[in-house]
């Protein structure tokens, strides 16, 4: 049963009326205290509700016996008992161990009156641990009146070990039951069907099992026994109904039954089967959200496991508690810590990707026009266009392999456009910039994986200055959930980027200042936030400065710095916003011709990292069942600044060899991926390239 899940959230049955149609209750017992309702009554002509047979007391205790820290207790131990004694007068006193037909007898007229009395008294559930032949129409009509009032009726399946429940339970499948009648079968402690229990059979759609073996409960003399039978599985299910009714007062009887069936453990044949029906009662699952979950007070769908994926600039950003109220498919309110549903991206192992070069380039030049295209082989040996994006750091290579067209329109004006090609590389092509080629220490990226659709750039020279404008659009790539990766590993969200750069050369010193505006449709610096966290989008401004000094004799010294400001906008029915500050930098020194035609370079760089900021969200923190509305909203921050700070140091040496080029790179990464807890990353790569 796993009732602890209910008790942990304060569900005890308090304030819930539970009807028990049986042989009465031991009025002298201390197990029920003052929780026996004044609406309790005899419905069969007995002088009182005082139990003479013991069965009713044991059933009532299993449902709602007190919890005093000693021994066993009832499932809904704070519920109010509406005791409806229905045994025919004098029959319980005839009980004999030698005569299985002796003992308490129950007339259907008395059960009918008991159902009506429970309904009138405001019971949420009625337990009938009785059985027999098909119900007469009068009793079925009483079932109909009860279910129309929202009651749940739980009936014991029977103890004949038959393939079908007692005919007495057939009403569960009839229209007047309104799917609010549960047939209770019995299992043992290990979930195996009890040998004595009738099986689900023809009543499988309405059948649920609970432990009905060796249930400890007192009899009419307050003596504890171990009872077995579907009679003792039924009150456990009735108690579960009471716990749900208290914890979630918005639920209808039909919804409670549906929750118990949907949350049951499937221990037999998959799905609803002929032995266990819907399965075994499991309150842990019943007290978890079922169906589509959403943020209370909005239509924003929320996952209980993953609602956001941070990007590399956010690294190991940690969150305080982000408490919120969510509603499940039954409009039940649950508390959730959304911080636990924010995933942090694992650091890139960028060396492998940097070493891959399965492409070849075709380039043509005619007058003032240059056309170049990158080609990559398919797995079957065919050739296809490769959507390879090149950063500014690849500008030297871009002159040979970028997928672009550039055209000089005069002595001072030039234009270029590209596909699957970044505007920075186009701008570098037009301005004639070149950067040392490093594998790891490249600070100029946007901090997220992307594919570029198209770009264009235009450069105008004037009075020693160069003015370059560039535009670019593409897709931010974030990894999909694991169950969708077979179809497509990446989830794509559009972005657009516009930049304006001014450069000038002062003798041996070249300088550049650029401003960039980037708009992301569904991400924030590559991080994806689902509707539960505002379905954010963002606008970012970057300011970049670069300088490179040619010191002569092949020596050069360079540096760059980037500052960014990102404004996140919240959608999805929630309120909030956020300002995020980022930065990146690099410094390098290099020499051409250390010995002959070789090159040597050393760079230290910090890739783009969030320095400060986050997103402030207004989250629901209290839900009122009476009005069905959120009555309290609290502003809480999603922190995006990591504790770690990645710092890359890389040395590069290249030398011509055998008609090609041999390059060796050594690198060190501190706090890789901006994760402070990760060990430092060391590596070395040797590449031999040959063009033909």
Helices and strands as residue ranges (DSSP letters): H 4-7, E 17-22, E 41-42, H 55-64, E 80-85, G 92-94, H 108-120, E 125-128, H 137-148, E 152-156, G 167-173, G 175-177, E 181-187, G 201-206, E 207-211, E 215-218, E 224-227, H 230-247, H 253-263, H 283-286, E 294-295, E 308-309, G 312-314, E 323-327, E 333-337, G 338-341, E 342-343, H 350-355, E 359-366, E 369-377, E 383-385, G 392-394, H 395-401, E 404-408, E 413-419, H 423-431, E 450-462, E 465-479, G 482-484, E 490-506, E 509-520, E 523-524, E 527-529, G 531-533, E 537-552, E 555-569, E 575-592, E 599-624, E 629-639, E 647-657, E 660-670, G 672-674, E 681-689
